[in-house]
Amino acid sequence: MKTYAEINEKIKKGTAVVLTAEEVSELSKSLTAKEIAQKVDVVTTATFGAMCSSGAFLNFGHATPPIRMEKIELNGVRVSGGLAAVDTYVGATDCDPAVPAYGGAHIIEDLVNGKDVVLEAWGKGTDCYPRKHIKTVINKDSINEAILYNPRNCYQNYNVATNTTDQIKYTYMGTLLPRLRNASYSSAGELSPLLNDPECRTIGLGTRIFLCGAVGYVTWNGTQFCTSKPVNEYGVPIGNARTIAVVGDLKEMSSRYLRGAYVEKYGVTMYVGIGIPIPVLDEDLAHRVSIRNEQIETNVVDYGTGGQVLGRTNYAALHSGWIEVAGHRVRTAPLSSLARAREIAGVLKGWIENGSFLLTEPVRAMPSEASLKGLEEKPVVNK
């Protein structure tokens, strides 16, 4: 057993052995888990993909005379007016239906890039907040706080999407061509953070992470967190399972790792770059971080018919560009960027090696049991 304190002391001295998840997966072909636990101190993991459940809290500061903002628009996009007087939450998928290709994620990226954003707000007027309207220009330097807070990021695993119908389907997994002519997926495979610590032994409240080019933290289990998915023989959950909620200072972030995007005929989303260090505390964690793409399986799902599972595949096959589905050879394409995930894992590795990034032990563990509930349509009785 190693401790966080022991590993952090080695990081401070510059003697910690840090590998990316891909590097340790390759090492596992020649070393046992016990040998890896003895040799390696930290493994860096990463992902860069579309994460719709993201957004930013902004505080504009008060005008003279002040206004209690009840309706707020940024660059013409309606955002939340339900937070105090001059706070808002910009959701990544917020948009003006008349201009669906630009939305909250693009506003957040514009702020990160230092661009000016038009703020227009309305209020009813009160004795303490008499102003009823304001229109001005803001940027990240003119506002008080800009806090990225994402309620659901970094899915542990995700379905492969395809389409058996005769019609093109436009989905959050991209454009799916008819009759199994393509399949899309979104995961960094063996680099993906929650696949390297599938039971979240080292990932919990307070875990320090790389978030969009800055230091961030895990704040809670993410929404739709689920532990009840079946696992394969390597202990990997099949399909959508655990998630994390994360926070960081938007003003310190880089648009290299945070990008607004538009998915055709679906809507706006935001690409988020996350890197998480996994301390190799013992042999079990050494075994976990040694997972390889061919050992990580996920379901192939028909998005054309409402979610029928057509089969199962692994990430080695997905990365090859072709998979077999129901007797068909289907071309695959990623929605996430493996190249950018590799870059993030490398940057985080460098931060740890130069002593500027220490590990934090979670102050609260993730739930050990959590299942998903669904929404049911029920009659509403007027009162």
N, C-alpha and C positions, 0 to 999 in steps of 0.2 A: 504493500500500500504506500502511495505517496499522498501528500497533503497539498492543498492549495498554497499554504505558506511556504512549503519546501520548493514547490515549482516556481512561485513568485520570487523567491530568493535567488534561484538559478537564473531567472530572467533578468533580475537586477545586476547580477554578476556577468551576464552575457554568456553563460554556460548552458542554457537550456537548449535542448534539441527539439527543433520545431519542424514539422513536415506538413505539407498539404495533405488532404484526404486522398488525393490521387497518388501521391508519393508513398504514403503508408500502405495503400492497397497494393501497389507494386512490390513494396518491401515484404508484404505478407506472403508472397510467392516463394520466398527463400527463408523467412524467419517465422518462428512460432509466435503465438500471441504472448506467451511468457517472455520471450526474447524481446519482442517489440515493447512490452511494458517496461522492461529494464532499460531499453535504449532510448525510447522516445518520451518526451515530456508533454508536448502539446501538438494537437493536430488541428489545422485550420480548415474550416468548411465554408462553403459559400453557395449562393444562388443569385441569379439576376433574371427576374421574370415579371409578368403582369400580376399585380396584386391589387385587385379592385377595392378591397376593404382597407383603404388608406386615406389619409387626409392630414390637415394641418390646422391647429388652433392659432389664430392671429389676434393680437390686441393692437388697435389702431391709435390709442391715445384719445384724449378729449379735445373737442373743438371749443371755441369761444363764440357764442354761448354753446353749452354742451347739448348733445342729442342722445336720446335713448333709441338706438338703432333697432327697429322692428322688422324692416325689410332692407336687405343688403344685396347689392350686386357688385361683382368684381369683373371688369371687362365685359359687362353685360350678362354675366352668369349669376343666377340667383344662388346665394349661399345662406347658411343658417343665420336667422335673426333671433334665435331663442337663447342667447347667452348674454346676460348682463347688459350693459349699455353699449360698449364699444369692443366687444369680443365677437368672434365668429369661428365657426368650424367650416373649413373648405373641404368637402368630400371629393375624393378623386373622380368620382363619376358624376358630380354635379355638372349640368349643362343647360344651355338654352335649346329647347327642342327645335327651334328654327335654324340653329347653327350647331348641329349635333357633333361635328368633328372637333370642336374646341370646348374644353370643360375644365373642371376643377384641377385635374392633374396638370394641365398646361399652365394654369394660373400659378400653381405651386412651383413648377419648373421655371416659369418666368421670374418669380420672386428669387429663387435660388440663383438665377443668372444675373440678378441685380437690375432687372428691367422695371420700368414704371408700369403700374397697374391702375386703371381707373376705378376709383371707389365711389359709388353712389348709394346713399342710404336715406331712408325715410322713417319718421316716428310720428306719433300722434301729438307729441308735445305735452309736457307736464310742468309743474311749478319748478321742479329741480332740473329738468331737462327741456327747456323751452323750445329749442330748435326743432323744426319739423323736416328739414331736408338739408343734405350736404352733398356736393359733388367735388371731388378732388383727385389728386394723384398720390399714390403711395409706392414705396419700394421697401426692400428689406432693411434699409438703413433708417427709414423714417418712422417705422413702426416699433413698438416696444418689444413684443415677443413674437416669434414665429416658431412654433413647436410642432414638429412632425409627430403625429400620434396615429399609429395604424392598428386597428383592433384585430385584424386577422391577416397575418403574413406567414410565409415560409411553410406552406403545407408540407406535411411529412411525406406524402405520396399523392399522386393524382391519376385520374383515369386517362387513358388514351382515347381520343375522340375520333369517330368515323361515322359514315352515313351509308346505309343500305338502300335508301329510297331512290326514286327516280328524279328527285328535285335537289338543287343546291340548297344547303342549309347554312345560314349565317349565324354563327354562335360566338360565345366568348372564347371558345377554343379555335376561333378562326373560321375561314370558309371551308366547309366540308363538301367535297364534290360527290356527285351521285354514284351509286353502285360500287362503293368501296374503292374509289379511285385515289383516295389519300387518307392519311391518319395524322393527327397532330397530338403533341404531348408537351408537357411543361414541367420539367424537373432537370436538375443538374446531375441526377443519378448518384454515383458514389461520392460526389462532392457535396451533395445536399445536406444541410446541417442536421435536420431531425432524423435523417436516415442513418447518421453516424452515432447518434445517441437516441435510439428509438424509444426508450422508456424515460427519456429526459432526466437521467440521473444527474447531469451537470448543468442542465438548462432550466432555469426557474426565475422567480422574481429577483431582480437585481443583477442578472448575468450581463456583463459588459460585452458589447458586440460592435462590429463594424456596421454602420447604418448609413448608406448613401454617401460614403466618403468621410463621414465623421464618426465620433464615438457615440454610441447609443446604448440603450438598456432594454432588456426584457422586463415588461411591467406586469404581465399576467399571462395566464393561458389565453390563447386567442379564441375568438368566437368560433363556434362549431367544432371545438376541441372534442375529440372522440378517441376513446381507448378500446372500443369494443369491436374494431375491425379485425377480421381474421388475419393471422400472420402466416408466413411461409416457413419452411424448415430452417431458414437463416434468421428468423425472428423479425422479419420485415413486415410491417402492416401492408395489406393489399388494399389499395384505394385510398380515398381521402381519410386522414386520421387526425393526428395532433396538429395544432397551430400555435403561434405565439402572438402576443400583442407587444408592440415595441414603441419606443419614444426616443427623440433626439432633437438637437438644436438645428432647425432648418437653415439658419443663417450660416452654419459651418459646412453645409453639405455641397456636393458637386453634382451638376447635371450629367456628368459622365455615368453616375450611378443612380440617378433619379430622372426619369423621362416620362413626359406625357405621351399618350398614344391613342389612336382611334382604331377600333376594330370594326371593319366594314359592316354596316347595317346592324351592329350590336350597340356600340357606344364607346365612350371614353374609358380608359383605364390608365393605370400608372405602373411603369416598370420600376421596381425597387431592388436595390442591391444590398444584400445582407451577408455578412460573414460572422461566423460564430466559432470561437476557439473551444476545442474539447480537451480538457486536461486528461492525460492518460494516467489515471489514478491507480489502476490495477489491471489484472489480466483480462477481466471481463470487458472493460472499456477498450483495451487493446484489440480484443477480438471484434468488438462492435465497429471500431473505426477502420478495420481492415476489410469491410464489406466491398465487394466488387460489382460492377454493373450487371454481370451475368447472374448475380445472386439477388438482384433487386427486381421483383416482379410487380406488375400492376395489371389491372383489368382493361380490356379493350371494350369500349361501350359504344353502342349505336345511338348517337344523338339525334338521328333522324326519326326514330320510333319511340323516343321517350325514355331511353336508358337501358335497353336490353343489353346484358353482358354477352358478348360474342366469343370471348376467350380470354387468354392471359398471355402476356409477353414479358420480356425483361429489357433492361436499358442497354445492354450490349446490342441486342437486335435493333432497338429503336435508333441507336446512334449509327448503326450500319446503313440506315436509309431505307430498309425494307423489313416488313414483318409478314408473317403468314396469318391470315384471318379467314376462318370459315372456308378454307380451301383456296383462297385468293392471295396472290402476292401483292401487298399494298405498300405504296411509297409513304415514308414517314417524313415529317418535318417538325422541328421544335418551335414553340412559341417563346421559349426562354433562350438566353444566350449562354452557351457553355464557355465560350471564349471569355466573356466578361466575368463569369463566375470564377474561372481560373485566375483571372487578373485580381479579383477581390481576395481570393484565398492567398495569393502571393503578396498582396499589399499588407494584409493582416499578419502574415508570417513575418514580413519585414518589420512591422511595428513591434511585434513581440521580441524579435531577435535584437532590435536596437534598444530595448528596455523601455520604450515609451508606452507600452500597453501591458498592464498587469491583469491577471485573471481575478474574477470575483466569484465567491461562493454564493449560491442562491440563498436568500433568506426565507424563501418559501418554495416548497417543491410544487411541481405540477400535479394536478389531480391524478390519483392512481386509477380511478374509475369515472368514466364519463361517457354517456351515450347521447345520440342526437334525437331531438324531438322534431316533429313535422307540424306544419300548419294545416289545420282542418277547417273546412268551410262549415260554419254553423249558422243557424237562423238567429237574427238579431231581434230582440223584443224591444220595441220602443217604450220608454218609460215617461 
